[in-house]
Amino acid sequence: MAEGPRLATLSCRLGRASYFLIGLAMLCLAFVGTLLPVMPTTIFLILAVWCFGRSSPRLENWLLSHPTFGPTLRNWRATGAMPRRAKWFACGGMVIGYGVFLLGAKPSIWIAFIVAVLLASCMVYLITRPEA
């Protein structure tokens, strides 16, 4: 009978550890995004905050109170809003990234089409968000 609570506790710990590791990975990708102009930063920070909200309240609070990134993350959490400039940078980065993908990978027409549809869907989602 004691196995049930132990398994539930183990499952909870594994879930928290998974969210924590994914949050750290998103934070690392966001850091790379601050250095590379064609890689986004904000989306990885949003995902990191979401993961840390389920695993590490201390890191979640650190990101939300960060002087540079905190206001954008708090706006996103409260209203789903993004600054217009962030939308332009994100969409521009996707266009540049798609161009690099086409030139570098030389994908088949179907793969290029699928990636274009996915990126266009992301752009539509971004553009339709309220502005902060």
Order of alpha helices (4+ residues) and beta strands (2+ residues): alpha-alpha-alpha-alpha-alpha-alpha
